[in-house]
Amino acid sequence: MEELNLDWGNLPFGYMKTDYNVRCYYKNGEWGELEISSSEEVSIHMASTALHYGQEAFEGMKAFKGKDGKIRLFRWQENAKRLQESADGILMEKLPIDLFENAIKKVIKLNEKFVPPYGSGASLYIRPFLFGIGAQVGVRPATEYMFVVFVSPVGPYFKTGFKPVNMLLARGFDRAAPQGTGHIKVGGNYASSLKAMKIAHDKGFASVLFLDSKEKKYIDECGPANFFGIKNNTYITPKSSSILPSITNKSLEKLAEMLGLKVERRAVPIDELETFDEVGACGTAAVITPIGKIIDNDTDKEYSYTKDDKPGKISTKLYELLVSIQTGDTEDPFGWVEILD
Ligand SMILES: *Cc1c(COP(=O)(O)O)cnc(C)c1O
């Protein structure tokens, strides 16, 4: 295989052109053949529901190279199922699990030289997405759909090491409504969080901590990531109908149990923020983002979790354990990792 000479360790978390993507269309009531493309563009009708009514859902996952040089996928079945749930939530045609599997495996194989080497801290980010196409102006679900998967090598999330960041508790914004689409991975949720995130970034914060949008009393999500807190040997993560079920969070819950912690998934009132020893955000991109400080934008109240700019011990342990399972350094006791042959 051709060796790519990239500065893997310094790649951003962003888009890089690779050789191929794969695509598939749903038309006349059936899914067509998986197509290989080297174009970075898609051509769709200007009256597509994806463009006007937000009929779009996506997934994000990573492939890693192990010490043995083999490519590893992490819990892809969970992503495939979640894409089906997202499709269901906005009335799109559900993508069959085996089509999802064929598509991601094919696009990784085709772009094998872009899978970063073991030890670089980099990985291959995989972005599957599904959206409504075809000419339609009335507000109805589309009758035609397109599914695309592209990949991009991404550098390690923490280039200068695993370090805590600060979050803005933004009371003036909601990400998702209690009976809306917060629990599925649709583009619309991201559109509605961009403004709050920009305000937070402009003020020097890494992201926003959203409260539940009905009572404004409980922690909901942390930007595009789930929230967790640790105290009394317990891993606590919010339960809410507007939270996206993070696969990383589910995995961390299992690992926390393995390390002897108790796990609670329940409503987390704002007042409880004072009582945590460690807090963090979790998701595929960073695995864990330790939180150093949370500042309330209304009251300026400050919650602090770090004395010497170091992440907490348990967060660090959980992070290292999950990453080492993903790369194959630690044996996977849960059957989460699939080696591609
Ligand atoms: C994707 C996403 C997450 C993280 O989910 P993972 O499966 O862990 O990557 C968390 N919150 C939101 C809103 C998301 O879109």
The ligand as a Gaussian input file, in Angstrom:
#p B3LYP/6-31G(d) Opt

LIG

0 1
 C      -23.210000      12.997000      18.294000
 C      -23.653000      13.685000      19.538000
 C      -23.184000      13.312000      20.805000
 C      -22.121000      12.260000      21.008000
 O      -22.518000      10.986000      20.629000
 P      -21.423000       9.843000      20.389000
 O      -22.204000       8.687000      19.919000
 O      -20.773000       9.598000      21.690000
 O      -20.465000      10.376000      19.387000
 C      -23.705000      13.961000      21.916000
 N      -24.610000      14.945000      21.792000
 C      -25.067000      15.349000      20.594000
 C      -26.052000      16.442000      20.526000
 C      -24.602000      14.728000      19.431000
 O      -25.056000      15.141000      18.247000

